[in-house]
Amino acid sequence: MSRISVRGFAVASATAVTTVGAVVGVASGSQVSVGNTEATAADATIADIPAGQQAQVQTASLTQQADTASTQADTAALKSAQESARKAAAETAQSKKDAADKAKADKEAKDREKALAASRSAVRDASDFISKASYSIAETQSMARQMIASDQFQCFSNIVDHESGWNYRATNASSGAYGLVQALPGSKMSSAGSDWQTNPATQIKWGLNYMNSRYGSPCGAWSFWQANSWY
């Protein structure tokens, strides 16, 4: 039999040789030294081991290698399972977040639609009021209350308070903005009526339409105004 190096079995094989040798020695009644057996076994060859023990040494080494490979495989499988569980949990969390965001967006859209419908269901139009040469603040506010839905009036009023103080002839000398809602330019309000310069009802009508179309409602416009100091 040719001499085959045992170094390929590494330290595990050497340990197995030591163990087998010790057992065989004890069984035969001979004195066995184990002090430097592992080092000696590492430099030994298959041919140096008694023929009866070679199969046992090889079997012990292969068994340990198989156990090591099995442990490594189990560790890899565990890591893979943990990673899969982490990804699944992340996907589930993202799906729940997306669903919650969609539900919130849908609710906000419905709320805007309701506010817009309420705002547009005003009981009176600008044409319902008789034109006068001038109007007091109280008269102008009364018109607005009759033209704007009750749940939107306060938001509209807040904006007008800041923009013109309910003066339908208010003019911004620097920008040219005009009227209750400070339309810029003021001539934009002609789409609501040719008397836009002198009739607060016409200005209210235009301002309400502007807030509805741009922000969904007067309250939507007021929210924007609070964040930006303009609308």
C-alpha positions as a Markdown table, in Angstrom:
| # | Residue | x | y | z |
|---|---|---|---|---|
| 1 | Met | 0.0 | 0.0 | 0.0 |
| 2 | Ser | 1.4 | 3.4 | -0.9 |
| 3 | Arg | 2.0 | 6.0 | 1.8 |
| 4 | Ile | -0.9 | 8.5 | 1.8 |
| 5 | Ser | -0.5 | 11.7 | 3.9 |
| 6 | Val | -2.9 | 12.2 | 6.8 |
| 7 | Arg | -2.5 | 16.0 | 6.9 |
| 8 | Gly | -5.6 | 16.3 | 4.7 |
| 9 | Phe | -7.7 | 15.1 | 7.6 |
| 10 | Ala | -6.4 | 18.1 | 9.7 |
| 11 | Val | -6.4 | 18.2 | 13.4 |
| 12 | Ala | -9.7 | 16.4 | 13.7 |
| 13 | Ser | -8.1 | 13.2 | 12.1 |
| 14 | Ala | -5.1 | 13.5 | 14.4 |
| 15 | Thr | -7.4 | 13.6 | 17.4 |
| 16 | Ala | -9.2 | 10.6 | 16.1 |
| 17 | Val | -5.9 | 8.7 | 15.7 |
| 18 | Thr | -5.0 | 9.5 | 19.2 |
| 19 | Thr | -8.3 | 8.3 | 20.5 |
| 20 | Val | -8.3 | 5.1 | 18.5 |
| 21 | Gly | -4.6 | 4.3 | 19.4 |
| 22 | Ala | -5.3 | 4.8 | 23.0 |
| 23 | Val | -8.3 | 2.5 | 23.0 |
| 24 | Val | -6.4 | -0.2 | 21.0 |
| 25 | Gly | -3.4 | 0.1 | 23.3 |
| 26 | Val | -5.5 | -0.3 | 26.4 |
| 27 | Ala | -7.3 | -3.2 | 24.9 |
| 28 | Ser | -4.1 | -5.0 | 24.1 |
| 29 | Gly | -2.6 | -4.4 | 27.5 |
| 30 | Ser | 0.3 | -2.4 | 26.1 |
| 31 | Gln | 1.6 | 0.9 | 27.5 |
| 32 | Val | 0.3 | 3.9 | 25.4 |
| 33 | Ser | 1.8 | 7.4 | 25.6 |
| 34 | Val | -0.6 | 10.2 | 24.6 |
| 35 | Gly | 1.7 | 13.2 | 25.5 |
| 36 | Asn | 2.6 | 14.1 | 21.9 |
| 37 | Thr | 0.4 | 11.8 | 20.0 |
| 38 | Glu | -1.6 | 14.6 | 18.3 |
| 39 | Ala | 1.6 | 16.2 | 16.9 |
| 40 | Thr | 3.0 | 12.8 | 15.9 |
| 41 | Ala | -0.3 | 11.8 | 14.2 |
| 42 | Ala | -0.3 | 15.1 | 12.3 |
| 43 | Asp | 3.0 | 14.1 | 10.7 |
| 44 | Ala | 2.1 | 10.4 | 10.3 |
| 45 | Thr | 0.9 | 8.6 | 7.2 |
| 46 | Ile | -1.8 | 6.0 | 6.7 |
| 47 | Ala | 0.9 | 3.4 | 6.3 |
| 48 | Asp | 2.3 | 4.3 | 9.8 |
| 49 | Ile | -1.0 | 3.3 | 11.4 |
| 50 | Pro | -1.7 | -0.4 | 12.0 |
| 51 | Ala | -3.8 | -1.9 | 9.3 |
| 52 | Gly | -6.6 | -2.8 | 11.7 |
| 53 | Gln | -7.0 | 0.8 | 12.9 |
| 54 | Gln | -6.9 | 2.6 | 9.5 |
| 55 | Ala | -10.6 | 2.2 | 8.7 |
| 56 | Gln | -11.5 | 3.4 | 12.2 |
| 57 | Val | -9.3 | 6.6 | 11.8 |
| 58 | Gln | -10.7 | 7.4 | 8.4 |
| 59 | Thr | -14.3 | 6.8 | 9.7 |
| 60 | Ala | -13.8 | 9.1 | 12.7 |
| 61 | Ser | -12.3 | 11.9 | 10.5 |
| 62 | Leu | -15.1 | 11.7 | 7.9 |
| 63 | Thr | -17.7 | 11.7 | 10.7 |
| 64 | Gln | -16.3 | 14.8 | 12.2 |
| 65 | Gln | -16.1 | 16.5 | 8.8 |
| 66 | Ala | -19.7 | 15.6 | 8.1 |
| 67 | Asp | -20.8 | 17.0 | 11.5 |
| 68 | Thr | -19.0 | 20.2 | 10.8 |
| 69 | Ala | -20.6 | 20.5 | 7.4 |
| 70 | Ser | -24.0 | 19.8 | 8.9 |
| 71 | Thr | -23.5 | 22.5 | 11.5 |
| 72 | Gln | -22.5 | 25.0 | 8.8 |
| 73 | Ala | -25.5 | 24.1 | 6.7 |
| 74 | Asp | -27.8 | 24.5 | 9.7 |
| 75 | Thr | -26.4 | 27.9 | 10.5 |
| 76 | Ala | -26.8 | 29.0 | 6.8 |
| 77 | Ala | -30.4 | 27.7 | 6.8 |
| 78 | Leu | -31.1 | 29.6 | 10.0 |
| 79 | Lys | -29.7 | 32.9 | 8.6 |
| 80 | Ser | -31.7 | 32.4 | 5.4 |
| 81 | Ala | -34.9 | 31.8 | 7.4 |
| 82 | Gln | -34.3 | 34.9 | 9.6 |
| 83 | Glu | -33.7 | 37.1 | 6.5 |
| 84 | Ser | -36.8 | 35.8 | 4.9 |
| 85 | Ala | -38.8 | 36.5 | 8.0 |
| 86 | Arg | -37.3 | 40.0 | 8.2 |
| 87 | Lys | -38.2 | 40.8 | 4.6 |
| 88 | Ala | -41.7 | 39.4 | 5.0 |
| 89 | Ala | -42.3 | 41.5 | 8.1 |
| 90 | Ala | -41.0 | 44.6 | 6.3 |
| 91 | Glu | -43.3 | 44.0 | 3.4 |
| 92 | Thr | -46.3 | 43.5 | 5.7 |
| 93 | Ala | -45.5 | 46.7 | 7.5 |
| 94 | Gln | -45.2 | 48.6 | 4.3 |
| 95 | Ser | -48.4 | 47.2 | 3.0 |
| 96 | Lys | -50.2 | 48.3 | 6.2 |
| 97 | Lys | -48.7 | 51.8 | 5.9 |
| 98 | Asp | -49.7 | 52.1 | 2.3 |
| 99 | Ala | -53.2 | 51.0 | 3.1 |
| 100 | Ala | -53.4 | 53.5 | 6.0 |
| 101 | Asp | -52.1 | 56.3 | 3.8 |
| 102 | Lys | -54.6 | 55.5 | 1.1 |
| 103 | Ala | -57.5 | 55.4 | 3.6 |
| 104 | Lys | -56.3 | 58.8 | 5.0 |
| 105 | Ala | -56.1 | 60.3 | 1.5 |
| 106 | Asp | -59.5 | 59.0 | 0.6 |
| 107 | Lys | -61.1 | 60.5 | 3.7 |
| 108 | Glu | -59.4 | 63.8 | 3.1 |
| 109 | Ala | -60.7 | 63.8 | -0.5 |
| 110 | Lys | -64.3 | 63.0 | 0.7 |
| 111 | Asp | -64.1 | 65.8 | 3.4 |
| 112 | Arg | -63.0 | 68.3 | 0.7 |
| 113 | Glu | -65.8 | 67.2 | -1.5 |
| 114 | Lys | -68.3 | 67.6 | 1.3 |
| 115 | Ala | -66.9 | 71.1 | 2.2 |
| 116 | Leu | -67.0 | 72.1 | -1.5 |
| 117 | Ala | -70.6 | 70.9 | -1.9 |
| 118 | Ala | -71.7 | 72.7 | 1.3 |
| 119 | Ser | -69.9 | 75.9 | 0.2 |
| 120 | Arg | -71.5 | 75.8 | -3.2 |
| 121 | Ser | -75.0 | 75.2 | -1.8 |
| 122 | Ala | -75.2 | 78.8 | -0.6 |
| 123 | Val | -78.8 | 79.9 | -0.3 |
| 124 | Arg | -78.3 | 83.3 | -2.1 |
| 125 | Asp | -76.3 | 84.6 | -5.0 |
| 126 | Ala | -74.8 | 88.1 | -5.5 |
| 127 | Ser | -77.6 | 89.0 | -7.9 |
| 128 | Asp | -80.2 | 88.5 | -5.1 |
| 129 | Phe | -79.0 | 91.7 | -3.4 |
| 130 | Ile | -80.1 | 95.2 | -4.3 |
| 131 | Ser | -77.3 | 97.4 | -5.4 |
| 132 | Lys | -76.5 | 100.4 | -3.2 |
| 133 | Ala | -74.2 | 103.4 | -3.3 |
| 134 | Ser | -72.3 | 102.2 | -0.3 |
| 135 | Tyr | -72.3 | 99.3 | 2.3 |
| 136 | Ser | -71.3 | 99.2 | 5.9 |
| 137 | Ile | -69.1 | 96.4 | 7.3 |
| 138 | Ala | -72.2 | 94.9 | 9.0 |
| 139 | Glu | -74.1 | 94.8 | 5.8 |
| 140 | Thr | -71.2 | 93.3 | 3.9 |
| 141 | Gln | -70.8 | 90.6 | 6.5 |
| 142 | Ser | -74.5 | 89.9 | 6.4 |
| 143 | Met | -74.3 | 89.3 | 2.6 |
| 144 | Ala | -71.4 | 86.9 | 3.2 |
| 145 | Arg | -73.3 | 85.0 | 5.8 |
| 146 | Gln | -76.1 | 84.5 | 3.3 |
| 147 | Met | -73.9 | 83.5 | 0.4 |
| 148 | Ile | -71.5 | 81.2 | 2.2 |
| 149 | Ala | -72.3 | 77.9 | 4.0 |
| 150 | Ser | -72.3 | 78.2 | 7.7 |
| 151 | Asp | -69.4 | 75.8 | 8.3 |
| 152 | Gln | -67.2 | 77.8 | 5.9 |
| 153 | Phe | -68.1 | 81.3 | 6.8 |
| 154 | Gln | -65.6 | 81.7 | 9.7 |
| 155 | Cys | -62.7 | 80.6 | 7.5 |
| 156 | Phe | -63.8 | 83.1 | 4.8 |
| 157 | Ser | -64.2 | 85.8 | 7.4 |
| 158 | Asn | -60.7 | 85.1 | 8.8 |
| 159 | Ile | -59.1 | 85.7 | 5.4 |
| 160 | Val | -61.1 | 88.9 | 4.8 |
| 161 | Asp | -60.2 | 90.2 | 8.2 |
| 162 | His | -56.5 | 89.9 | 7.4 |
| 163 | Glu | -56.7 | 91.0 | 3.7 |
| 164 | Ser | -59.0 | 94.0 | 3.9 |
| 165 | Gly | -60.7 | 94.3 | 7.3 |
| 166 | Trp | -64.0 | 94.0 | 5.4 |
| 167 | Asn | -63.4 | 97.1 | 3.4 |
| 168 | Tyr | -64.7 | 96.3 | -0.1 |
| 169 | Arg | -62.9 | 99.4 | -1.5 |
| 170 | Ala | -59.5 | 98.4 | 0.1 |
| 171 | Thr | -56.6 | 99.0 | -2.3 |
| 172 | Asn | -53.0 | 97.8 | -1.9 |
| 173 | Ala | -50.9 | 100.8 | -3.1 |
| 174 | Ser | -47.9 | 98.7 | -3.9 |
| 175 | Ser | -49.4 | 95.6 | -5.6 |
| 176 | Gly | -52.7 | 96.9 | -6.8 |
| 177 | Ala | -54.7 | 94.2 | -5.1 |
| 178 | Tyr | -58.3 | 95.3 | -4.5 |
| 179 | Gly | -61.4 | 94.6 | -2.5 |
| 180 | Leu | -62.5 | 92.3 | 0.3 |
| 181 | Val | -60.3 | 89.4 | -0.8 |
| 182 | Gln | -57.6 | 91.5 | -2.3 |
| 183 | Ala | -57.8 | 90.1 | -5.8 |
| 184 | Leu | -54.7 | 90.8 | -7.9 |
| 185 | Pro | -55.3 | 92.4 | -10.1 |
| 186 | Gly | -58.8 | 93.6 | -8.9 |
| 187 | Ser | -60.1 | 93.3 | -12.5 |
| 188 | Lys | -60.1 | 89.5 | -12.1 |
| 189 | Met | -63.4 | 89.9 | -10.2 |
| 190 | Ser | -65.1 | 91.1 | -13.4 |
| 191 | Ser | -65.8 | 87.4 | -14.1 |
| 192 | Ala | -68.3 | 87.6 | -11.2 |
| 193 | Gly | -69.9 | 90.9 | -12.3 |
| 194 | Ser | -69.2 | 94.2 | -13.9 |
| 195 | Asp | -69.8 | 96.0 | -10.6 |
| 196 | Trp | -66.9 | 94.3 | -8.9 |
| 197 | Gln | -65.4 | 97.7 | -7.8 |
| 198 | Thr | -68.5 | 98.8 | -5.9 |
| 199 | Asn | -70.6 | 95.8 | -5.0 |
| 200 | Pro | -69.3 | 93.7 | -2.1 |
| 201 | Ala | -71.7 | 90.8 | -3.0 |
| 202 | Thr | -69.9 | 90.5 | -6.4 |
| 203 | Gln | -66.5 | 90.4 | -4.6 |
| 204 | Ile | -67.8 | 87.8 | -2.2 |
| 205 | Lys | -69.0 | 85.7 | -5.0 |
| 206 | Trp | -65.7 | 85.9 | -6.8 |
| 207 | Gly | -63.7 | 85.2 | -3.7 |
| 208 | Leu | -65.8 | 82.2 | -2.8 |
| 209 | Asn | -65.3 | 80.8 | -6.3 |
| 210 | Tyr | -61.6 | 81.4 | -6.1 |
| 211 | Met | -61.2 | 79.6 | -2.8 |
| 212 | Asn | -63.3 | 76.7 | -3.9 |
| 213 | Ser | -61.4 | 76.2 | -7.2 |
| 214 | Arg | -57.9 | 76.7 | -5.8 |
| 215 | Tyr | -58.1 | 75.2 | -2.3 |
| 216 | Gly | -61.4 | 73.2 | -2.2 |
| 217 | Ser | -63.1 | 75.5 | 0.2 |
| 218 | Pro | -62.7 | 78.7 | 2.3 |
| 219 | Cys | -61.3 | 76.5 | 5.1 |
| 220 | Gly | -58.8 | 75.0 | 2.8 |
| 221 | Ala | -57.8 | 78.5 | 1.8 |
| 222 | Trp | -57.6 | 79.6 | 5.4 |
| 223 | Ser | -55.3 | 76.6 | 6.3 |
| 224 | Phe | -53.0 | 77.7 | 3.4 |
| 225 | Trp | -53.1 | 81.3 | 4.5 |
| 226 | Gln | -52.1 | 80.4 | 8.1 |
| 227 | Ala | -49.0 | 78.5 | 6.8 |
| 228 | Asn | -48.0 | 81.2 | 4.3 |
| 229 | Ser | -49.6 | 84.5 | 5.2 |
| 230 | Trp | -51.1 | 84.7 | 1.7 |
| 231 | Tyr | -53.4 | 82.5 | -0.4 |
